[in-house]
């Protein structure tokens, strides 16, 4: 089992704007090797932009992003393709490739020139499909699959890439509960066993609390707070960032916290949450 070591990813004073619209302001954070780091925040807070910056799809207006201690801009594209994999919210495949063909695309950075896949490439692809539960779909055309099945195929393609850093942008948004936990079980195991580093932008606070080693809360393009889920997901932090009242409790089965939104009938700004004992389930 590998443990989190020195920082693999560092953002220092990063700013980014889409034209006149400032999206990120003075973002500074670091993610250690083997860590599963969650980025959370309301819509428009900058989560997806951070993922695009870390994958070098975008470049910061100011500040620096380091990968393995080196300025991200100094890497050649082919170097990054062998070390960083990305799973976006949605991926469109125009041609009618089979599932196996799509997953094998993850091996492309490891092939020389126009080389064909070798036995090991096929073995890695099949293992990735097993891990994401799409092995039985190998011969199916990607266009024949449901949205959730396609997303698991894209995860398999990323796993087949054998990256050092995996960037996830709401990867389980279209998956049911069963497949959500299965995906994060696999991701967490790869972090523990192989030292894979993961930065995941996600909305589900409870999934983040269950799986992430550390989390960062973004608010209007700034890092509001960062730490373990227990440190970050407090009543006051969640209510400030998301501007809604919540109940934070402890799940005795997992030892992790959970966060429940409160309907209008149960909201009361007059009640001091600190004086209300946390329930357990």
C-alpha positions, 0 to 999 in steps of 0.5 A: 500500500502506497501512502500520500507523499510529496506534492504531485500537483501544485497550484500557486497564485493561479488566476484565470478569466474567460475574457472579462469574466474572472473565474479563478482568483489566487488559487493555491493548493497542493495534492500529494501522490496517492491522494484522492482530492475532491473539489466542490462548490456551487455551480459556476465556482470554478471546479471544471476550470481547475480540471481544465487547467490541470490538464493544460487544456487551459493556461492560467492568466497568472500564477503557476501550476506544477506537476511533479515539481515542474512547470506544467507548461514545460512538458511536451503534449505527449509526455502529459498524455502518458501521465495525465488522464481526464474523464469529463462530464460528457464525451462524444464519440462521433464514429461507431467504435466498439467499446474495446476500441474506445478503451484501447484509445487510452493506450495510444500515448504508449504506442510508438508512431503508428504502432499496433496494440500489443498483448500487454495493451490488450491485457490492460484494456480488458482489466480496465473494463473489468474494473469498471463493469463493462467487460461484457460490453466489449463488442458493443458499439459505443452509440448503442450504450446508455449514458451511464454505460458510456461514462463507465467506458470513458473511465475504463479508457482513462484507467487503460492509460495507466496515468499518474494523475487522474482528473475527474469532472463529475464522472458519476453524474449519470450513474446510479448509486450502485455504479457510483460507489463501484467506480469510486471503490476502484479509484480509491483502491488504485490510489492506495495500491498503485499510488494513483493521484486523483483530483475529482470535481464533484457535486455530491458532498456525501460521496466526497466525505466517504471517499476523499482524503482531503477536499477543497471548497470553492466559492466564487473562484476562490478556495474558501477552505481546504482540509479533511472532509470532517474539517471542511464539511461543517454546518457553517462552511456549507451554509456559507458556500452554498447559501442554504441550511444543512444538517451535518451528522455522523454515519456510525456505519462508515465513521464518515460524516453526512450532509443533508439539505433542509427543506423550507419547513425545517429551516430556522436561522434563529436556531444556533446549530452549535447547540443542536447535538448531531444525530447519528445513523 
